[in-house]
Amino acid sequence: MRRAGSRVQKGENLSRPVLQGGYGAGRARQIFAGLRSHDRTAYRALGPGLHPFNFFLSVVCAGSVIAGAAGAALADYRIRKDYGGFIDQYKLKYAAIRDRGERVIIDGVCNSACTLVLGIVPLNRICATPRASLGFHTAHFDTSYTFGIKVTNYWATADMLAYYPETVKKWIDRHGGLTADMKTVNGPELRAIIDPCPKEVF
């Protein structure tokens, strides 16, 4: 470890650790020579197929296999009880799910900002179980800034509508448009919007 304020001499190799404890230059050369000899002995002990570089590649490949297995295990994103939240956070979450190629299984309540999944993840990668339901309403400002009162945010509401596919927009129009009251779709009406999931995911 170099003391603060010490000068770097011309030609000095900063990648090599600075030895402390009173070692002289001759002793330092002996130590580094011993380390190099030890490394060569260790390489020979590993055998021809286990050079450290090959070992490094093996570790990397093993890591890739593990990562691939973990990715396969996370191929489905299941929604059970999601009552919504901040729109921007849901946009980021669903964009990441879309980019990872995951399938979304709606297996319960998906209300408010949760429904943005229909406009961000491709519909052919979304399915609904018999337990699924979607709830739509107008967006409102964060109630922590409006004394607990829900004040409609018309810009955010229009932004949400722009994300929805045409089938969802038509359903909302048939039911009087978005209002502050929750409008829920499930059962056969929902199956007209989202494909039912195969039985193996129930």
Legacy VTK file of the C-alpha trace (Angstrom):
# vtk DataFile Version 3.0
C-alpha trace
ASCII
DATASET POLYDATA
POINTS 202 float
0.000 0.000 0.000
1.507 3.364 -1.024
1.587 6.158 1.526
-0.274 9.322 0.624
2.035 11.928 -0.885
4.793 9.515 -1.957
6.123 10.102 -5.460
6.024 7.595 -8.280
9.510 6.948 -9.635
10.077 6.844 -13.388
9.573 3.339 -14.759
7.968 2.048 -11.562
5.421 -0.787 -12.065
2.276 0.112 -10.132
0.649 -3.263 -10.873
3.102 -4.984 -8.533
2.294 -4.705 -4.803
4.645 -2.592 -2.701
6.277 -4.788 -0.065
6.422 -3.460 3.455
8.073 -4.603 6.674
11.726 -3.688 5.884
12.392 -5.982 2.870
15.306 -4.915 0.705
15.373 -4.978 -3.072
17.337 -8.278 -3.085
14.857 -9.978 -0.783
11.971 -8.730 -2.914
13.544 -10.244 -6.061
13.897 -13.589 -4.256
10.239 -13.536 -3.208
8.972 -12.749 -6.725
11.271 -15.395 -8.232
9.871 -17.916 -5.741
6.321 -16.998 -6.678
7.053 -17.484 -10.387
8.650 -20.884 -9.676
5.660 -21.882 -7.550
3.275 -20.868 -10.369
5.166 -23.003 -12.929
5.071 -25.998 -10.562
1.337 -25.494 -10.015
0.700 -25.361 -13.789
2.539 -28.682 -14.309
0.561 -30.274 -11.457
-2.712 -29.326 -13.123
-1.919 -31.440 -16.176
-2.123 -30.576 -19.895
-5.914 -30.168 -19.984
-6.211 -28.105 -16.818
-4.129 -25.042 -17.494
-5.547 -22.127 -15.447
-6.787 -20.478 -18.638
-8.716 -23.635 -19.544
-10.009 -23.812 -16.000
-11.225 -20.238 -16.324
-13.068 -21.131 -19.529
-14.633 -24.135 -17.801
-15.889 -21.929 -14.993
-17.317 -19.432 -17.473
-19.065 -22.179 -19.444
-20.449 -23.728 -16.264
-21.704 -20.318 -15.215
-23.424 -19.914 -18.571
-25.175 -23.263 -18.162
-26.340 -22.319 -14.677
-27.546 -18.921 -15.905
-29.386 -20.592 -18.768
-31.089 -23.004 -16.383
-32.086 -20.124 -14.133
-33.437 -18.247 -17.144
-35.529 -21.248 -18.136
-36.916 -21.431 -14.611
-37.956 -17.786 -14.853
-39.594 -18.095 -18.266
-43.076 -17.454 -16.804
-44.139 -14.337 -14.928
-47.311 -15.064 -12.957
-49.730 -12.358 -11.787
-51.988 -13.341 -8.881
-52.813 -10.298 -6.747
-51.615 -7.105 -8.351
-53.686 -4.038 -7.515
-51.546 -1.551 -9.414
-49.215 1.263 -8.501
-47.049 3.851 -10.221
-47.408 3.732 -14.005
-43.743 4.397 -14.816
-42.608 1.511 -12.606
-44.965 -0.878 -14.390
-43.758 0.301 -17.779
-40.171 -0.502 -16.830
-41.069 -3.863 -15.296
-43.109 -5.047 -18.270
-40.545 -3.792 -20.779
-37.918 -5.915 -18.995
-40.229 -8.955 -19.051
-40.894 -8.395 -22.743
-37.200 -8.077 -23.549
-36.380 -11.272 -21.646
-38.946 -13.146 -23.734
-40.961 -14.286 -20.737
-44.563 -15.446 -20.891
-47.053 -13.703 -18.601
-49.695 -15.789 -16.850
-52.574 -13.788 -15.382
-53.776 -16.069 -12.618
-55.750 -13.693 -10.434
-56.389 -9.993 -9.940
-54.640 -7.550 -12.275
-55.979 -4.043 -11.691
-55.082 -0.499 -12.602
-51.465 -0.048 -13.787
-51.059 -3.835 -13.799
-53.197 -3.918 -16.949
-50.457 -2.088 -18.873
-49.012 -5.546 -19.468
-51.555 -5.901 -22.287
-49.913 -3.109 -24.249
-46.243 -3.756 -23.507
-45.814 -7.546 -23.568
-47.049 -9.042 -26.891
-50.513 -10.559 -26.498
-49.304 -13.851 -27.937
-47.098 -14.177 -24.823
-49.936 -13.483 -22.369
-52.540 -15.984 -21.215
-55.261 -16.005 -18.559
-56.405 -18.783 -16.237
-60.057 -19.137 -15.119
-59.099 -17.177 -11.967
-57.951 -14.110 -13.937
-59.654 -10.723 -13.867
-58.669 -7.293 -15.131
-59.714 -4.003 -13.547
-59.657 -0.656 -15.370
-60.132 2.872 -14.058
-58.820 6.386 -14.630
-55.357 7.244 -13.354
-55.034 9.647 -10.456
-52.312 11.695 -8.836
-50.348 10.280 -5.917
-52.701 10.759 -2.962
-49.763 11.651 -0.701
-49.708 14.991 -2.549
-53.506 15.503 -2.636
-54.344 15.006 1.060
-55.640 11.489 0.444
-58.121 12.601 -2.212
-58.074 10.826 -5.584
-57.684 13.547 -8.217
-57.909 12.298 -11.799
-54.760 12.639 -13.854
-56.126 13.016 -17.389
-52.713 12.982 -19.056
-51.758 9.683 -17.372
-55.179 8.233 -18.209
-54.726 9.076 -21.896
-51.222 7.620 -21.742
-52.551 4.323 -20.379
-55.259 4.136 -23.019
-52.667 4.645 -25.740
-50.884 1.487 -24.588
-53.939 -0.769 -24.645
-54.593 -2.953 -27.701
-57.742 -2.298 -29.749
-59.648 -5.199 -28.186
-59.214 -3.641 -24.748
-60.131 -0.150 -25.957
-63.326 -1.484 -27.525
-64.306 -3.296 -24.337
-63.727 -0.108 -22.316
-65.782 1.939 -24.801
-68.653 -0.562 -24.624
-68.691 -0.134 -20.856
-68.800 3.650 -20.798
-65.109 4.501 -20.978
-62.673 4.841 -18.126
-64.033 6.347 -14.920
-62.867 6.582 -11.323
-64.873 3.434 -10.569
-63.210 0.086 -11.273
-64.564 -1.810 -14.275
-63.752 -5.500 -14.145
-63.611 -8.029 -16.948
-63.313 -11.787 -16.457
-64.747 -15.048 -17.714
-65.844 -15.287 -21.361
-65.345 -11.544 -21.977
-61.760 -11.796 -20.832
-61.144 -14.840 -23.020
-62.183 -12.704 -25.992
-59.285 -10.366 -25.161
-56.610 -12.769 -23.875
-56.015 -16.367 -24.854
-56.754 -18.927 -22.123
-53.694 -20.604 -20.629
-53.005 -24.258 -21.335
-54.068 -26.525 -18.487
-50.504 -27.398 -17.491
-49.964 -23.879 -16.078
-53.016 -23.915 -13.782
LINES 1 203
202 0 1 2 3 4 5 6 7 8 9 10 11 12 13 14 15 16 17 18 19 20 21 22 23 24 25 26 27 28 29 30 31 32 33 34 35 36 37 38 39 40 41 42 43 44 45 46 47 48 49 50 51 52 53 54 55 56 57 58 59 60 61 62 63 64 65 66 67 68 69 70 71 72 73 74 75 76 77 78 79 80 81 82 83 84 85 86 87 88 89 90 91 92 93 94 95 96 97 98 99 100 101 102 103 104 105 106 107 108 109 110 111 112 113 114 115 116 117 118 119 120 121 122 123 124 125 126 127 128 129 130 131 132 133 134 135 136 137 138 139 140 141 142 143 144 145 146 147 148 149 150 151 152 153 154 155 156 157 158 159 160 161 162 163 164 165 166 167 168 169 170 171 172 173 174 175 176 177 178 179 180 181 182 183 184 185 186 187 188 189 190 191 192 193 194 195 196 197 198 199 200 201
